[in-house]
């Protein structure tokens, strides 16, 4: 990594004081689980103990141990003044004057231009959310919930009406997923307690999931997208091999947990149908119980209390369970295709210590904007803009997209835009390509 050199610190305090002067070489030695330093705006911080109490989780901050975390810190903390009180006790020093501000092979010009860009759009008010937009979105979710129940309560529980009810419930679930994603990233309301409560209500009461589970999982994804062993979204537990690096590694090591050359086929059996109803539900329960997060558990249980209160009189207990499973099955397909078409066909590799713009653009692509695509994906078809500025409200993505593309063109960073159909087919074709790479390495290397 770049910037290495002689250790020149004046002192080595364990915490506070900020008396030390360090080189990148020294900082990079502190990246283990029990010894973590990082750099923000040339200041060196010892986060070893703090990482366990970090609101975003220990993993997301630990991903930047021994690195320059300035860009990630800026992206995740819109109000940097409010977090200074937490940083001050962790300060142990600063980089030596002879050291560059960036570590590794990061492009200093890109970093500076992106920071200037961010400052400009911030001054233009594009990081300010419009509460009315999100309230109207919540309103249409609640309307779908009400219409689903009224349909079968008033007209009956025939197969046709039950299917219509399930489709409306799955739609409300999917849209609630995009809305809780907004509340998880943004300060929609001026008072954070209302934003926090809204997030709990949407993800807990409307979706039957847990805010703490989502926060820790999703922030890791944003911190290091498509980085093997760091991004949980590409950790497939040996069921799939992704990208061009992992398949070859598995093949050379003769790892064959699954017939990976067929993964583009069994994906339709194990991916979209099972992710939400099985994998996510088990993860949510494990996180809430193991961490004793009783508040999230109460919100989670309130979802099922409301659901069974509404549908048991119409379908009976077992019929209501079957309906819920079918709704989750439909929602899971929706969720998987929307989230994976932006990332799965993109570059998936081990840590390369790239600057924020390059790292995010290599791991993300956009889907063409349209009224349907925007609604269908919760504006996550603007995945590039969302990853560059995760605290920007989605109703402003289309305003910054042309300028982001111009910045990428300036530095020759590929900005990919696909049709909805192409995005979905690329998921399958990328799985086939990765599977073929595995088979070739497995048989011949």
N, C-alpha and C positions, 0 to 999 in steps of 0.2 A: 504494500500500500504506500501511497505517496506521503510525503511530509515527514518521514521518519528521520530521526537524528538523535543527538546526544541529549541525555536527561539533564536539564539545567535548573531544576526547581530550587528555590531558596529554602523551602521547608516541606515536610510531608505530613500536614495535619490530616487527621481522619475525618473531620467534619468541621464546617464553619471556618470563618477567618479569611479564607481566600488568599493565603500567603504564598502558595506555591506557584512556580512557573514551570510549565511542562512542555515536552515535545509530543508530537503525535505518536512517536514510538513508545513513549511511556504510557500514554492514554490507552493505546491498543493492547497493552498487557492486562488491562482490567476489564475483561469481558466474560468472566466465568459467573456461574450462578451465585457464588458467595463473595464476589468482588467485582463490582460494576461501577465504572465511571462513564460519563459521556460529556460531550461539549455542546454548548448552546451559545451562539454569538461570541465565540472564542473563550467563554468562561468554562471552567472545568468543574464538574459536579460529581460527588460520590453519592450514587443512588442505591447503594447496596441494601440498606435497611428500608429506604423509602419505597423501593419498588414493590415491597410486600403490601404497602398501604396505598399504592397508586390507584386512584379512582377508576382509571381505564384498565386496570389489571396489571399484574407483574410482567406478563409476557410482552405486551406491546411496548413497554418502556425498556424491557430487557433486550429486545431486538436491536436496540441502538447502543448497547453497551460497547464501549471502546470506539465509538464512532461520533461523527458530527451529527447531532440530532436537531439542528436549527430549523431545517425546512419542515420536518415532521412536527416539531413543537409549534411552529407558526400555523401549520395547517389544522392542527387539532385544538389549539387554544386561541380562539378569536380575541378574548379579553386577556392579553398577556400580563397586564398590570395586576390582575386579581390573583394570578398564580405566583407572583414574585415572592409573596410571603412564605410559600412552600419551598421555593428554590434557594432563598437566602441561607438557611441553615445548612444546606447541602453543598454550598460553594467551598471548594478547596483551593482554587487558584485560577490561573488562566494560561492560555497558550503563550509560548515565548514569542517575542516580537518577530523573530526570524521565521516562524512557522506560518505556512499558508492557512487561510481560514477554512479551507475544505480539505477533507481527507480523501485518500484514494485518488482515482482518476476522474473525479467529478469536474464538470465544466464550469468554471467560475463565472464565465460570461452568461451562461444559461441561468445560473442561480441568481445572478444580479438582475437580469431582465425579468425573470419570473417574479421576483420580489417587487420590482418596480410596477409590474403589471398588477399584482395583487393590491398594492397600495393605491393605484389609480381606481380600480373597480370598487375598492372599499370606500374611497372618497365619493364615488358616484352613488353610493348607497345600495350596491348590488349584493351586499351581505346582510341586508335588513330584510327580515321575513315579513310577509303580509298575513297577519292572523286570519283575515277574512278568507283568504284562499284556502287555508287549511281547515277552517271551520266549515266551509262549503263542502270540502272533500269529505270531512267527517259526516256531514249531513247526508251525503249520497250513500255512504256506507250504512248508516242507520236506516235509511229508507229501504235499501236492499234487504236488510235483516227483517224489517217489518213486513215488506211485501212477500218475502219468502214464507213467513209464518201465516200471514193472512190468506195466501193462495190456498194452502192445504186446509186451513181452519174453515174457510168459507165454502170452497168448492169441493173439497174432499181429498182423499189420499190415494187416488188412482195412480197407476204407474207413471202416466204422463205428467200429472201434476206434481208427483214426488220428484221426478226428474227435473222439472222446472224449478221446484223449490231448491233442490241440490245445486243446480247451476247458479241460482241467485246467491245462495249461501257461500258457495266457492268463490264467486265474484267478490262478495263483501269481504271474505277472508283474505283474498289476494290484495284487494285495495287497502284493507286495514294493514296488511304487511308493508305496503309502500308508505302508508301514513306513519306507522310506528317508526319506520326507518327515518322519516323526516324528524320526528320528535327526538329520536336518539342522537341525531347529528346536530340539530339546530336549537337555537333559543327562539322559538316561535313567539312566546310571550315575554314581556319585559321582566316579569318576576319568574325566576328560575323554578320556584316551587310549583307554579302552575304548569310549566313545561314538563317538569318531572312527573306531576300527577297525570297529565295528559298522556305521557308515554306509558305509564303503568296501566292506565285505563284501556288504551288501545291494544297494547300487546298482551296484557293480562286478561281483561274482561272481554274484549272483542275477538281475540285470537286464541286465548288459552295457551300462552307461552310466558316466558320470564324475561324481564328487562335486563337483569344482571347477566343472564346467559347470552343474550344477543349482544350486549355491549362488549363483553370480553372477546367473544368470537369475532365480531365484525370489525372492531378496531384493529385486531391483529391482521385481518385481511387488508385493511387500508394502509397499515404501516409498511407492510412488505408484500404487496400483491404478487401472486404467482411465484413467490420464492419458496422453494421446497424446504420443508421442515419449519418454516416460519408462518406461512399463510395456511390457516386451517382449511380454507376452501379448496386447496389442491392436495390436502392430506386425505387420500382415499383408502387408507388402511389396507393397502395391497389388493384392493378389488379392481382398481384401474391403474394403468400407468399413463402418465401425461407428458406432453411436450416431446422433445427430441433427446433429452439427456437422461431422464429417469428410465425410459424403456431400455436403453442400451446398457445402463448400469445393472438393471435387473437381469437382462439377458446374459451379460458376461458372468454374473454371479450365479446363473442358473436358477434364479428365483421364478417359481411358477405356482403362485397361489391360485391363479385363475388362468384359463386359456386366453391370454391377453390379445392374441391375434383375432379373437372373436368378440372383443370388448365392445366394438361398435354395434354388435347385435344384442348382447345381453344387457347393454346399457338401457334398452327399452324395458327390460324386466326388472332391473335393480335400481336404476337411477330415478327417473321421474315418478314411478309408482310408489316408492318406499321412502324417499328422503323425508318428507314432512310427516306422514302418519307413523312411521316407525323410528327412523334415526333421530329426527329432531325431538320427538316426544320423549324418547328415552334420555336424550341429552338434557332436556329441560328438567325432567324429574331428578336426574342425577345431580345437576348443578344446585337446584333448590334444596334438596335434602342434605347433600354432603356439606354444603356451605351454610346450612341452617338459615336459609333466606326465607323466613316465614312470611314476610310481607308479600314477596312475589308469589309464594305458594297460595296465599289468601286470594290474590287477584286471579291466579290460575284456576282455583276452585270456584270462584265466582262465575267464570265462563261456563263451567259445566253445570253449576246450579241453575243458571238462567236457561241454558240450552235444554236440560232435561225437564225443567218446569214447563217450558213451552211445548216440547215435542212428545213427552211420555204420554200425555192424555190423547194424543193423536195416533201415535204409532206403537205405544207400549214401550217397555224398557229396552228389550232386545231390538225392536225395530228402530228405536232412536239411536242405539249404538251403531247399528248397521248404516243408518243415514249419515251419522257423523263420520264414520270411516270412509264412506263414499265421497263425502264433501272434502275430506282431507286428501283423498286420492286425486280428485280433480284439481284442488288447489296446488298439490305437489307438482303436477305436470306444469301448471302455469308458472310456478316459482322457478323450477329447474331450468326451463327453456329461457326465461327472461334473464336469469342471473348468469347462466353458463355461456350464452352466446356472446357475451361481452369479454369473457376471460379465457375459457377453455381452449379456443383455437389460437390464442396468443402465445407469446414466448413464456415458457415455464422452465425455470433453471434454478441453480443454487445461487446464493448471495453473490452479487457482483459489485455492491457498493456504488451504485449509480446516483446521480443527482435526481431530485424529486421528479422533474419533468420527464426525463428519459426513462426512469423506472416505471412511472405510471403509464406512459404512452406505450411502452413495450408490452405491458400487461393488460391493456384495455383497448377497446374499440367502441365506436358509436354505431347506433342503428338509425337509419334515416328518420328525421322528425316528421310527424303527421299527427293529426288529432287523435287517430286511433292508436298509433304507436306510443305517443306520449302518455295516453291514458292507460293503455295495456301494460306498460312497463313502469308506471309511476314516474315518468320522466327519466328513468334509468337508462333509456336509450342514449342519453347524454352522459354516458359513463365516463368519458374522458374528463369532462368539466367537473363531474362529481368527484372523481378521484383527485384531481388537482386541487379542488377547493371543497372539501367535504362539509364545511360549515356554511356553504352558500345555499340559499333556498332554491328549490328546483324550478320555481317559476322564473328564475333569472338565467338559467343555463343557456337558453337560446340567444340571449343578449351577448354573452361572452364567447360563445362558440366560434364565431368568425375570427375574433381576435386571438383566441387560443390557436386556431389553425394557422394564422399568419405567423405567430411566434414559432410554431413548430416548423413551418416552411423556412423560416429564417435560419434555423440551425440544422435543417435536414433531418428532423425527427419525424418518422412516418406517423401521419394522422389518418387512421383508417375509419371509413364510413361504409356501412353495408346496408343492404335491404334487410327487412325482417326475415324473409325467406332464406336469404343467403346466410344470415347470422345463425339460423337454426341448422341448416344443412352443414355448415362449417363445424358445428359441434360433433356431428357424426363422422364427417370426413377426417377431422383431427384425431378422433379416437382410433379410426382405422389406420391412419398413418403411424401413430404411436405404436399400435399393436403390431404392425408390420416391422417396425424398427426393432421391437422386442424379439420377434420371431427370428429375424435375421441374426441378431446378436446371440440369441440362445442356441441357434443351430450351428453357427459358424465361428464363434469367437471363444 
